[in-house]
Amino acid sequence: MKSQFVEIIEGGKLAIPAQFRRELGIEVGDTVVVELADGALQIRSLESAIRRAQAIVRGFVPAGASLVDDLIDGRRAEAGRE
């Protein structure tokens, strides 16, 4: 694991080292997701956090199932009952 010392400045801000930003694909102005897990601060790019969430959801969806198709079918059935 790579590590580097950074200083927390006024307002609780810290600068993410350039090498880390490049490896994470984070640029100035990007939104990141910050998590506190097991006493450690984790910073992820928003894109990485979305991919992780999608992978978690995918674990609950049966193979070959389409959540979008199920949602559309459900909405059509509701509309048909109205």
N, CA, C and O atoms as a CHARMM CRD file, in Angstrom:
* protein
*
  328
    1    1 MET  N      0.83500  -1.17200   0.00000 PROA 1      0.00000
    2    1 MET  CA     0.00000   0.00000   0.00000 PROA 1      0.00000
    3    1 MET  C      0.88400   1.24100   0.00000 PROA 1      0.00000
    4    1 MET  O      1.81800   1.35500   0.79400 PROA 1      0.00000
    5    2 LYS  N      0.58100   2.14900  -0.88600 PROA 2      0.00000
    6    2 LYS  CA     1.33400   3.39300  -0.95300 PROA 2      0.00000
    7    2 LYS  C      0.85400   4.31300   0.16100 PROA 2      0.00000
    8    2 LYS  O     -0.32500   4.30600   0.51700 PROA 2      0.00000
    9    3 SER  N      1.74600   5.08100   0.69300 PROA 3      0.00000
   10    3 SER  CA     1.33800   6.06200   1.69800 PROA 3      0.00000
   11    3 SER  C      2.19300   7.30900   1.55900 PROA 3      0.00000
   12    3 SER  O      3.31700   7.27200   1.05900 PROA 3      0.00000
   13    4 GLN  N      1.62500   8.40700   2.01500 PROA 4      0.00000
   14    4 GLN  CA     2.32100   9.67800   1.95300 PROA 4      0.00000
   15    4 GLN  C      1.72800  10.57300   3.03500 PROA 4      0.00000
   16    4 GLN  O      0.52300  10.52300   3.28300 PROA 4      0.00000
   17    5 PHE  N      2.54100  11.37500   3.67000 PROA 5      0.00000
   18    5 PHE  CA     2.06200  12.29800   4.68400 PROA 5      0.00000
   19    5 PHE  C      1.44200  13.51400   4.00700 PROA 5      0.00000
   20    5 PHE  O      2.01400  14.06000   3.06400 PROA 5      0.00000
   21    6 VAL  N      0.27600  13.93700   4.48400 PROA 6      0.00000
   22    6 VAL  CA    -0.34400  15.17900   4.04500 PROA 6      0.00000
   23    6 VAL  C     -0.81500  15.92800   5.28500 PROA 6      0.00000
   24    6 VAL  O     -1.11100  15.32400   6.31600 PROA 6      0.00000
   25    7 GLU  N     -0.87800  17.22600   5.17200 PROA 7      0.00000
   26    7 GLU  CA    -1.28000  18.06400   6.29800 PROA 7      0.00000
   27    7 GLU  C     -2.74600  18.44200   6.16500 PROA 7      0.00000
   28    7 GLU  O     -3.21300  18.78500   5.07800 PROA 7      0.00000
   29    8 ILE  N     -3.46700  18.37800   7.27400 PROA 8      0.00000
   30    8 ILE  CA    -4.83800  18.86400   7.30800 PROA 8      0.00000
   31    8 ILE  C     -4.75200  20.36800   7.55700 PROA 8      0.00000
   32    8 ILE  O     -4.13500  20.81700   8.52300 PROA 8      0.00000
   33    9 ILE  N     -5.38100  21.13700   6.66900 PROA 9      0.00000
   34    9 ILE  CA    -5.33200  22.59400   6.81200 PROA 9      0.00000
   35    9 ILE  C     -6.66200  23.11600   7.34700 PROA 9      0.00000
   36    9 ILE  O     -7.58800  22.34300   7.59400 PROA 9      0.00000
   37   10 GLU  N     -6.74600  24.41700   7.51900 PROA 10     0.00000
   38   10 GLU  CA    -7.94900  25.04500   8.07200 PROA 10     0.00000
   39   10 GLU  C     -9.19900  24.55500   7.35200 PROA 10     0.00000
   40   10 GLU  O     -9.22100  24.42200   6.12800 PROA 10     0.00000
   41   11 GLY  N    -10.21400  24.29600   8.11900 PROA 11     0.00000
   42   11 GLY  CA   -11.47100  23.81100   7.55400 PROA 11     0.00000
   43   11 GLY  C    -11.47700  22.31000   7.34600 PROA 11     0.00000
   44   11 GLY  O    -12.41600  21.77900   6.75300 PROA 11     0.00000
   45   12 GLY  N    -10.45200  21.60800   7.81700 PROA 12     0.00000
   46   12 GLY  CA   -10.39800  20.15600   7.67400 PROA 12     0.00000
   47   12 GLY  C    -10.02800  19.68800   6.28000 PROA 12     0.00000
   48   12 GLY  O    -10.26100  18.52800   5.93900 PROA 12     0.00000
   49   13 LYS  N     -9.45800  20.56200   5.46700 PROA 13     0.00000
   50   13 LYS  CA    -9.12000  20.21200   4.08800 PROA 13     0.00000
   51   13 LYS  C     -7.77200  19.50100   4.03900 PROA 13     0.00000
   52   13 LYS  O     -6.87500  19.75500   4.84300 PROA 13     0.00000
   53   14 LEU  N     -7.66600  18.60600   3.07200 PROA 14     0.00000
   54   14 LEU  CA    -6.37200  17.96900   2.81900 PROA 14     0.00000
   55   14 LEU  C     -6.15000  17.91100   1.32500 PROA 14     0.00000
   56   14 LEU  O     -7.10200  17.88300   0.54600 PROA 14     0.00000
   57   15 ALA  N     -4.90100  17.89300   0.93000 PROA 15     0.00000
   58   15 ALA  CA    -4.55500  17.82300  -0.49200 PROA 15     0.00000
   59   15 ALA  C     -4.20700  16.37700  -0.81800 PROA 15     0.00000
   60   15 ALA  O     -3.34100  15.77800  -0.17900 PROA 15     0.00000
   61   16 ILE  N     -4.88700  15.82100  -1.81700 PROA 16     0.00000
   62   16 ILE  CA    -4.58200  14.46600  -2.26200 PROA 16     0.00000
   63   16 ILE  C     -3.37500  14.56700  -3.19200 PROA 16     0.00000
   64   16 ILE  O     -3.41300  15.32100  -4.16400 PROA 16     0.00000
   65   17 PRO  N     -2.31400  13.82700  -2.91300 PROA 17     0.00000
   66   17 PRO  CA    -1.12000  13.90500  -3.75800 PROA 17     0.00000
   67   17 PRO  C     -1.44400  13.63500  -5.24000 PROA 17     0.00000
   68   17 PRO  O     -2.30400  12.81600  -5.56300 PROA 17     0.00000
   69   18 ALA  N     -0.74100  14.33700  -6.11500 PROA 18     0.00000
   70   18 ALA  CA    -0.99300  14.25200  -7.55500 PROA 18     0.00000
   71   18 ALA  C     -0.93000  12.82100  -8.07200 PROA 18     0.00000
   72   18 ALA  O     -1.76400  12.42500  -8.88700 PROA 18     0.00000
   73   19 GLN  N      0.03800  12.04500  -7.61500 PROA 19     0.00000
   74   19 GLN  CA     0.16200  10.66400  -8.08200 PROA 19     0.00000
   75   19 GLN  C     -1.09100   9.86000  -7.72600 PROA 19     0.00000
   76   19 GLN  O     -1.56000   9.05900  -8.53400 PROA 19     0.00000
   77   20 PHE  N     -1.63000  10.06500  -6.53800 PROA 20     0.00000
   78   20 PHE  CA    -2.84000   9.35200  -6.11600 PROA 20     0.00000
   79   20 PHE  C     -4.03000   9.78600  -6.96200 PROA 20     0.00000
   80   20 PHE  O     -4.83300   8.95500  -7.38600 PROA 20     0.00000
   81   21 ARG  N     -4.14300  11.11000  -7.21200 PROA 21     0.00000
   82   21 ARG  CA    -5.24700  11.60400  -8.04600 PROA 21     0.00000
   83   21 ARG  C     -5.18000  11.01000  -9.44200 PROA 21     0.00000
   84   21 ARG  O     -6.20300  10.62500 -10.00800 PROA 21     0.00000
   85   22 ARG  N     -3.97600  10.93600 -10.00000 PROA 22     0.00000
   86   22 ARG  CA    -3.83500  10.35800 -11.34700 PROA 22     0.00000
   87   22 ARG  C     -4.26800   8.89900 -11.34700 PROA 22     0.00000
   88   22 ARG  O     -5.00600   8.47100 -12.23500 PROA 22     0.00000
   89   23 GLU  N     -3.81800   8.13600 -10.36200 PROA 23     0.00000
   90   23 GLU  CA    -4.15400   6.71100 -10.30700 PROA 23     0.00000
   91   23 GLU  C     -5.64900   6.47700 -10.09400 PROA 23     0.00000
   92   23 GLU  O     -6.20200   5.48800 -10.57500 PROA 23     0.00000
   93   24 LEU  N     -6.29900   7.39100  -9.37200 PROA 24     0.00000
   94   24 LEU  CA    -7.73500   7.26300  -9.12700 PROA 24     0.00000
   95   24 LEU  C     -8.57400   7.90100 -10.23100 PROA 24     0.00000
   96   24 LEU  O     -9.79200   7.72800 -10.26800 PROA 24     0.00000
   97   25 GLY  N     -7.92900   8.63100 -11.12000 PROA 25     0.00000
   98   25 GLY  CA    -8.65700   9.31200 -12.19200 PROA 25     0.00000
   99   25 GLY  C     -9.45000  10.50200 -11.67300 PROA 25     0.00000
  100   25 GLY  O    -10.50000  10.84200 -12.21800 PROA 25     0.00000
  101   26 ILE  N     -8.94600  11.13500 -10.62000 PROA 26     0.00000
  102   26 ILE  CA    -9.62300  12.28300 -10.01500 PROA 26     0.00000
  103   26 ILE  C     -8.96500  13.56100 -10.51100 PROA 26     0.00000
  104   26 ILE  O     -7.74000  13.68800 -10.51300 PROA 26     0.00000
  105   27 GLU  N     -9.80500  14.51100 -10.93300 PROA 27     0.00000
  106   27 GLU  CA    -9.30800  15.79800 -11.39100 PROA 27     0.00000
  107   27 GLU  C     -9.92300  16.91400 -10.55500 PROA 27     0.00000
  108   27 GLU  O    -10.91600  16.70100  -9.85900 PROA 27     0.00000
  109   28 VAL  N     -9.33900  18.08700 -10.62300 PROA 28     0.00000
  110   28 VAL  CA    -9.84600  19.23300  -9.89300 PROA 28     0.00000
  111   28 VAL  C    -11.31600  19.45500 -10.25700 PROA 28     0.00000
  112   28 VAL  O    -11.67700  19.46500 -11.43400 PROA 28     0.00000
  113   29 GLY  N    -12.14500  19.62900  -9.24800 PROA 29     0.00000
  114   29 GLY  CA   -13.57200  19.86500  -9.47000 PROA 29     0.00000
  115   29 GLY  C    -14.42000  18.60700  -9.45000 PROA 29     0.00000
  116   29 GLY  O    -15.64800  18.69500  -9.40500 PROA 29     0.00000
  117   30 ASP  N    -13.78700  17.42300  -9.48300 PROA 30     0.00000
  118   30 ASP  CA   -14.53300  16.16900  -9.43500 PROA 30     0.00000
  119   30 ASP  C    -15.14800  15.96600  -8.05300 PROA 30     0.00000
  120   30 ASP  O    -14.66100  16.49900  -7.05600 PROA 30     0.00000
  121   31 THR  N    -16.21700  15.19200  -8.01400 PROA 31     0.00000
  122   31 THR  CA   -16.82000  14.78500  -6.75400 PROA 31     0.00000
  123   31 THR  C    -16.25200  13.43300  -6.38000 PROA 31     0.00000
  124   31 THR  O    -16.10600  12.55700  -7.23100 PROA 31     0.00000
  125   32 VAL  N    -15.93100  13.26100  -5.10300 PROA 32     0.00000
  126   32 VAL  CA   -15.42900  11.98500  -4.61000 PROA 32     0.00000
  127   32 VAL  C    -16.34500  11.49200  -3.50100 PROA 32     0.00000
  128   32 VAL  O    -17.12200  12.26200  -2.93600 PROA 32     0.00000
  129   33 VAL  N    -16.24900  10.21200  -3.19800 PROA 33     0.00000
  130   33 VAL  CA   -16.99300   9.61500  -2.10100 PROA 33     0.00000
  131   33 VAL  C    -15.99100   9.32000  -0.99300 PROA 33     0.00000
  132   33 VAL  O    -14.96200   8.68600  -1.22600 PROA 33     0.00000
  133   34 VAL  N    -16.30100   9.78200   0.20700 PROA 34     0.00000
  134   34 VAL  CA   -15.42200   9.59800   1.34900 PROA 34     0.00000
  135   34 VAL  C    -16.14600   8.70000   2.34800 PROA 34     0.00000
  136   34 VAL  O    -17.29300   8.95600   2.71300 PROA 34     0.00000
  137   35 GLU  N    -15.46400   7.65000   2.78200 PROA 35     0.00000
  138   35 GLU  CA   -16.04800   6.71000   3.73700 PROA 35     0.00000
  139   35 GLU  C    -15.09900   6.52400   4.91600 PROA 35     0.00000
  140   35 GLU  O    -13.87800   6.58700   4.77200 PROA 35     0.00000
  141   36 LEU  N    -15.68200   6.29900   6.06300 PROA 36     0.00000
  142   36 LEU  CA   -14.91800   5.94100   7.24000 PROA 36     0.00000
  143   36 LEU  C    -15.21100   4.46600   7.49600 PROA 36     0.00000
  144   36 LEU  O    -16.34400   4.10300   7.81300 PROA 36     0.00000
  145   37 ALA  N    -14.20200   3.62300   7.36100 PROA 37     0.00000
  146   37 ALA  CA   -14.38500   2.18000   7.51400 PROA 37     0.00000
  147   37 ALA  C    -13.22500   1.60700   8.31800 PROA 37     0.00000
  148   37 ALA  O    -12.06000   1.78400   7.96200 PROA 37     0.00000
  149   38 ASP  N    -13.55400   0.93000   9.38800 PROA 38     0.00000
  150   38 ASP  CA   -12.53800   0.29100  10.22500 PROA 38     0.00000
  151   38 ASP  C    -11.44400   1.26400  10.65200 PROA 38     0.00000
  152   38 ASP  O    -10.26300   0.91800  10.66000 PROA 38     0.00000
  153   39 GLY  N    -11.83600   2.45300  10.99800 PROA 39     0.00000
  154   39 GLY  CA   -10.88200   3.45200  11.47500 PROA 39     0.00000
  155   39 GLY  C    -10.01800   4.07000  10.40100 PROA 39     0.00000
  156   39 GLY  O     -9.04600   4.75800  10.71200 PROA 39     0.00000
  157   40 ALA  N    -10.35200   3.83800   9.13300 PROA 40     0.00000
  158   40 ALA  CA    -9.56900   4.39100   8.02600 PROA 40     0.00000
  159   40 ALA  C    -10.46400   5.25500   7.14100 PROA 40     0.00000
  160   40 ALA  O    -11.63300   4.93400   6.92300 PROA 40     0.00000
  161   41 LEU  N     -9.91700   6.32800   6.64700 PROA 41     0.00000
  162   41 LEU  CA   -10.62000   7.19600   5.71200 PROA 41     0.00000
  163   41 LEU  C    -10.34600   6.69200   4.30200 PROA 41     0.00000
  164   41 LEU  O     -9.19100   6.58000   3.89200 PROA 41     0.00000
  165   42 GLN  N    -11.40300   6.38900   3.56200 PROA 42     0.00000
  166   42 GLN  CA   -11.25200   5.90400   2.19200 PROA 42     0.00000
  167   42 GLN  C    -11.85100   6.93100   1.24000 PROA 42     0.00000
  168   42 GLN  O    -12.94200   7.45000   1.47000 PROA 42     0.00000
  169   43 ILE  N    -11.12600   7.21000   0.18000 PROA 43     0.00000
  170   43 ILE  CA   -11.58200   8.16800  -0.82800 PROA 43     0.00000
  171   43 ILE  C    -11.66500   7.43500  -2.15700 PROA 43     0.00000
  172   43 ILE  O    -10.69900   6.81400  -2.60000 PROA 43     0.00000
  173   44 ARG  N    -12.83000   7.51700  -2.78600 PROA 44     0.00000
  174   44 ARG  CA   -13.05000   6.87300  -4.08600 PROA 44     0.00000
  175   44 ARG  C    -13.55400   7.91800  -5.07400 PROA 44     0.00000
  176   44 ARG  O    -14.23100   8.87700  -4.70400 PROA 44     0.00000
  177   45 SER  N    -13.21000   7.70800  -6.32300 PROA 45     0.00000
  178   45 SER  CA   -13.82500   8.55100  -7.34300 PROA 45     0.00000
  179   45 SER  C    -15.30900   8.19300  -7.38300 PROA 45     0.00000
  180   45 SER  O    -15.69000   7.07900  -7.02300 PROA 45     0.00000
  181   46 LEU  N    -16.13700   9.12200  -7.81600 PROA 46     0.00000
  182   46 LEU  CA   -17.56700   8.86300  -7.90300 PROA 46     0.00000
  183   46 LEU  C    -17.83000   7.69000  -8.84800 PROA 46     0.00000
  184   46 LEU  O    -18.67800   6.84000  -8.57600 PROA 46     0.00000
  185   47 GLU  N    -17.10000   7.65300  -9.95000 PROA 47     0.00000
  186   47 GLU  CA   -17.24800   6.56500 -10.92700 PROA 47     0.00000
  187   47 GLU  C    -16.95400   5.21100 -10.28000 PROA 47     0.00000
  188   47 GLU  O    -17.68200   4.24400 -10.50300 PROA 47     0.00000
  189   48 SER  N    -15.89700   5.14300  -9.48700 PROA 48     0.00000
  190   48 SER  CA   -15.53000   3.90900  -8.80400 PROA 48     0.00000
  191   48 SER  C    -16.60300   3.50100  -7.79800 PROA 48     0.00000
  192   48 SER  O    -16.92200   2.31800  -7.67900 PROA 48     0.00000
  193   49 ALA  N    -17.15800   4.46300  -7.07800 PROA 49     0.00000
  194   49 ALA  CA   -18.20000   4.17300  -6.09500 PROA 49     0.00000
  195   49 ALA  C    -19.45700   3.64500  -6.78200 PROA 49     0.00000
  196   49 ALA  O    -20.11400   2.74000  -6.26800 PROA 49     0.00000
  197   50 ILE  N    -19.79000   4.20800  -7.94200 PROA 50     0.00000
  198   50 ILE  CA   -20.96100   3.74300  -8.69500 PROA 50     0.00000
  199   50 ILE  C    -20.73700   2.31000  -9.17100 PROA 50     0.00000
  200   50 ILE  O    -21.62800   1.47000  -9.04900 PROA 50     0.00000
  201   51 ARG  N    -19.54800   2.02500  -9.71500 PROA 51     0.00000
  202   51 ARG  CA   -19.25000   0.65700 -10.15900 PROA 51     0.00000
  203   51 ARG  C    -19.35500  -0.32800  -8.99800 PROA 51     0.00000
  204   51 ARG  O    -19.86800  -1.43500  -9.16300 PROA 51     0.00000
  205   52 ARG  N    -18.87500   0.07100  -7.83900 PROA 52     0.00000
  206   52 ARG  CA   -18.93800  -0.79900  -6.65300 PROA 52     0.00000
  207   52 ARG  C    -20.38800  -1.06400  -6.25900 PROA 52     0.00000
  208   52 ARG  O    -20.75200  -2.20200  -5.96400 PROA 52     0.00000
  209   53 ALA  N    -21.21400  -0.02400  -6.25300 PROA 53     0.00000
  210   53 ALA  CA   -22.63300  -0.17400  -5.91400 PROA 53     0.00000
  211   53 ALA  C    -23.33100  -1.07600  -6.92700 PROA 53     0.00000
  212   53 ALA  O    -24.14900  -1.91600  -6.55100 PROA 53     0.00000
  213   54 GLN  N    -23.01300  -0.90400  -8.20600 PROA 54     0.00000
  214   54 GLN  CA   -23.61300  -1.75200  -9.23900 PROA 54     0.00000
  215   54 GLN  C    -23.23400  -3.21600  -9.03400 PROA 54     0.00000
  216   54 GLN  O    -24.06900  -4.10200  -9.21600 PROA 54     0.00000
  217   55 ALA  N    -21.99800  -3.47300  -8.66200 PROA 55     0.00000
  218   55 ALA  CA   -21.54800  -4.84200  -8.42600 PROA 55     0.00000
  219   55 ALA  C    -22.29000  -5.46000  -7.24100 PROA 55     0.00000
  220   55 ALA  O    -22.64400  -6.63900  -7.27000 PROA 55     0.00000
  221   56 ILE  N    -22.52300  -4.66200  -6.20500 PROA 56     0.00000
  222   56 ILE  CA   -23.26200  -5.16700  -5.04400 PROA 56     0.00000
  223   56 ILE  C    -24.68600  -5.52600  -5.44500 PROA 56     0.00000
  224   56 ILE  O    -25.17300  -6.60300  -5.09800 PROA 56     0.00000
  225   57 VAL  N    -25.35700  -4.64300  -6.16800 PROA 57     0.00000
  226   57 VAL  CA   -26.73200  -4.90000  -6.60000 PROA 57     0.00000
  227   57 VAL  C    -26.78500  -6.11300  -7.51700 PROA 57     0.00000
  228   57 VAL  O    -27.69300  -6.93800  -7.41300 PROA 57     0.00000
  229   58 ARG  N    -25.80000  -6.21900  -8.42300 PROA 58     0.00000
  230   58 ARG  CA   -25.75000  -7.33800  -9.35600 PROA 58     0.00000
  231   58 ARG  C    -25.74700  -8.67500  -8.61600 PROA 58     0.00000
  232   58 ARG  O    -26.26800  -9.66400  -9.13200 PROA 58     0.00000
  233   59 GLY  N    -25.17600  -8.71700  -7.42900 PROA 59     0.00000
  234   59 GLY  CA   -25.12200  -9.94300  -6.64300 PROA 59     0.00000
  235   59 GLY  C    -26.49200 -10.40800  -6.17100 PROA 59     0.00000
  236   59 GLY  O    -26.65000 -11.56800  -5.79300 PROA 59     0.00000
  237   60 PHE  N    -27.48600  -9.52000  -6.18700 PROA 60     0.00000
  238   60 PHE  CA   -28.83500  -9.86300  -5.74200 PROA 60     0.00000
  239   60 PHE  C    -29.79500 -10.11900  -6.90300 PROA 60     0.00000
  240   60 PHE  O    -30.94600 -10.49700  -6.68400 PROA 60     0.00000
  241   61 VAL  N    -29.33300  -9.91800  -8.12000 PROA 61     0.00000
  242   61 VAL  CA   -30.19400 -10.07100  -9.29900 PROA 61     0.00000
  243   61 VAL  C    -29.88500 -11.40900  -9.96200 PROA 61     0.00000
  244   61 VAL  O    -28.72900 -11.68900 -10.27600 PROA 61     0.00000
  245   62 PRO  N    -30.90900 -12.23800 -10.17700 PROA 62     0.00000
  246   62 PRO  CA   -30.67200 -13.52500 -10.82800 PROA 62     0.00000
  247   62 PRO  C    -30.08900 -13.34900 -12.23400 PROA 62     0.00000
  248   62 PRO  O    -30.39100 -12.37800 -12.92700 PROA 62     0.00000
  249   63 ALA  N    -29.26200 -14.29000 -12.63400 PROA 63     0.00000
  250   63 ALA  CA   -28.65100 -14.24500 -13.97200 PROA 63     0.00000
  251   63 ALA  C    -29.73600 -14.17700 -15.03400 PROA 63     0.00000
  252   63 ALA  O    -30.72700 -14.90400 -14.97400 PROA 63     0.00000
  253   64 GLY  N    -29.53800 -13.30400 -15.99500 PROA 64     0.00000
  254   64 GLY  CA   -30.48000 -13.17200 -17.09900 PROA 64     0.00000
  255   64 GLY  C    -31.65700 -12.25700 -16.80700 PROA 64     0.00000
  256   64 GLY  O    -32.41700 -11.93100 -17.71900 PROA 64     0.00000
  257   65 ALA  N    -31.82500 -11.83800 -15.57200 PROA 65     0.00000
  258   65 ALA  CA   -32.93100 -10.94700 -15.22400 PROA 65     0.00000
  259   65 ALA  C    -32.57200  -9.50800 -15.59700 PROA 65     0.00000
  260   65 ALA  O    -31.40600  -9.11600 -15.55200 PROA 65     0.00000
  261   66 SER  N    -33.56800  -8.74400 -15.95700 PROA 66     0.00000
  262   66 SER  CA   -33.37500  -7.33500 -16.28100 PROA 66     0.00000
  263   66 SER  C    -34.25100  -6.50400 -15.35900 PROA 66     0.00000
  264   66 SER  O    -35.47700  -6.53900 -15.46700 PROA 66     0.00000
  265   67 LEU  N    -33.63800  -5.76600 -14.46500 PROA 67     0.00000
  266   67 LEU  CA   -34.40600  -4.92400 -13.55200 PROA 67     0.00000
  267   67 LEU  C    -35.19300  -3.85900 -14.30600 PROA 67     0.00000
  268   67 LEU  O    -36.30800  -3.50900 -13.91800 PROA 67     0.00000
  269   68 VAL  N    -34.61500  -3.35300 -15.37300 PROA 68     0.00000
  270   68 VAL  CA   -35.30400  -2.33000 -16.17500 PROA 68     0.00000
  271   68 VAL  C    -36.55900  -2.92000 -16.80300 PROA 68     0.00000
  272   68 VAL  O    -37.63300  -2.32200 -16.73000 PROA 68     0.00000
  273   69 ASP  N    -36.42800  -4.08600 -17.41700 PROA 69     0.00000
  274   69 ASP  CA   -37.60000  -4.72700 -18.03000 PROA 69     0.00000
  275   69 ASP  C    -38.65900  -5.04100 -16.98600 PROA 69     0.00000
  276   69 ASP  O    -39.84800  -4.85400 -17.24100 PROA 69     0.00000
  277   70 ASP  N    -38.24500  -5.51900 -15.80500 PROA 70     0.00000
  278   70 ASP  CA   -39.19500  -5.81000 -14.72600 PROA 70     0.00000
  279   70 ASP  C    -39.91700  -4.54300 -14.28800 PROA 70     0.00000
  280   70 ASP  O    -41.12600  -4.56700 -14.05700 PROA 70     0.00000
  281   71 LEU  N    -39.19100  -3.44100 -14.17100 PROA 71     0.00000
  282   71 LEU  CA   -39.79800  -2.17300 -13.77800 PROA 71     0.00000
  283   71 LEU  C    -40.81000  -1.70900 -14.82600 PROA 71     0.00000
  284   71 LEU  O    -41.92400  -1.31500 -14.48300 PROA 71     0.00000
  285   72 ILE  N    -40.42500  -1.75600 -16.09100 PROA 72     0.00000
  286   72 ILE  CA   -41.32900  -1.33300 -17.17200 PROA 72     0.00000
  287   72 ILE  C    -42.57800  -2.21100 -17.18600 PROA 72     0.00000
  288   72 ILE  O    -43.69200  -1.70100 -17.31400 PROA 72     0.00000
  289   73 ASP  N    -42.40100  -3.52600 -17.05600 PROA 73     0.00000
  290   73 ASP  CA   -43.55300  -4.43600 -17.03200 PROA 73     0.00000
  291   73 ASP  C    -44.47500  -4.10900 -15.86500 PROA 73     0.00000
  292   73 ASP  O    -45.69600  -4.11000 -16.01700 PROA 73     0.00000
  293   74 GLY  N    -43.90300  -3.83300 -14.71800 PROA 74     0.00000
  294   74 GLY  CA   -44.70400  -3.48100 -13.54500 PROA 74     0.00000
  295   74 GLY  C    -45.47500  -2.19000 -13.74000 PROA 74     0.00000
  296   74 GLY  O    -46.64100  -2.09200 -13.36100 PROA 74     0.00000
  297   75 ARG  N    -44.82000  -1.19700 -14.33500 PROA 75     0.00000
  298   75 ARG  CA   -45.50100   0.08600 -14.58100 PROA 75     0.00000
  299   75 ARG  C    -46.63600  -0.09300 -15.58900 PROA 75     0.00000
  300   75 ARG  O    -47.70600   0.49600 -15.43700 PROA 75     0.00000
  301   76 ARG  N    -46.39800  -0.90500 -16.61600 PROA 76     0.00000
  302   76 ARG  CA   -47.45700  -1.14600 -17.61200 PROA 76     0.00000
  303   76 ARG  C    -48.64000  -1.86400 -16.97500 PROA 76     0.00000
  304   76 ARG  O    -49.79500  -1.56100 -17.27700 PROA 76     0.00000
  305   77 ALA  N    -48.35100  -2.81300 -16.09900 PROA 77     0.00000
  306   77 ALA  CA   -49.42400  -3.53900 -15.41600 PROA 77     0.00000
  307   77 ALA  C    -50.22000  -2.59300 -14.53500 PROA 77     0.00000
  308   77 ALA  O    -51.44700  -2.67900 -14.49100 PROA 77     0.00000
  309   78 GLU  N    -49.54100  -1.68600 -13.83000 PROA 78     0.00000
  310   78 GLU  CA   -50.23200  -0.69100 -12.99400 PROA 78     0.00000
  311   78 GLU  C    -51.10000   0.20400 -13.85100 PROA 78     0.00000
  312   78 GLU  O    -52.25200   0.47000 -13.50700 PROA 78     0.00000
  313   79 ALA  N    -50.55800   0.67300 -14.96400 PROA 79     0.00000
  314   79 ALA  CA   -51.30800   1.55300 -15.85500 PROA 79     0.00000
  315   79 ALA  C    -52.53900   0.84600 -16.41800 PROA 79     0.00000
  316   79 ALA  O    -53.58700   1.46500 -16.60200 PROA 79     0.00000
  317   80 GLY  N    -52.40600  -0.45400 -16.69000 PROA 80     0.00000
  318   80 GLY  CA   -53.52800  -1.22700 -17.21100 PROA 80     0.00000
  319   80 GLY  C    -54.64500  -1.38500 -16.19600 PROA 80     0.00000
  320   80 GLY  O    -55.80800  -1.53200 -16.57300 PROA 80     0.00000
  321   81 ARG  N    -54.30300  -1.35600 -14.89900 PROA 81     0.00000
  322   81 ARG  CA   -55.30800  -1.50700 -13.84700 PROA 81     0.00000
  323   81 ARG  C    -56.02700  -0.19600 -13.54600 PROA 81     0.00000
  324   81 ARG  O    -57.07600  -0.19900 -12.90200 PROA 81     0.00000
  325   82 GLU  N    -55.46900   0.92700 -14.00800 PROA 82     0.00000
  326   82 GLU  CA   -56.08300   2.23200 -13.71100 PROA 82     0.00000
  327   82 GLU  C    -57.21600   2.55900 -14.62700 PROA 82     0.00000
  328   82 GLU  O    -57.82700   3.62000 -14.49800 PROA 82     0.00000
